[in-house]
Amino acid sequence: MNQKIFYLFRMMPVTEKEIQKWINKVTPEISQLQGKEYTRQWNVISKIRQAKNGGLF
């Protein structure tokens, strides 16, 4: 079953699972708590959106 995805404010949705996948690939040695800080400091959500828009994620 294919679902249509509607983007609120034209923003690409990013899930927790995608964030964890990114962190595990880029910095697999950090803890979950450090991962949350890493996500905020390095703007991981924005990077994931750019990668998804470019067809790279």
Summary of the structure (lengths in Angstrom):
residues: 57
radius of gyration: 12.5
end to end distance: 21.6
largest distance: 36.9
contacts: 107
relative contact order: 0.17
helix: 60%
strand: 0%
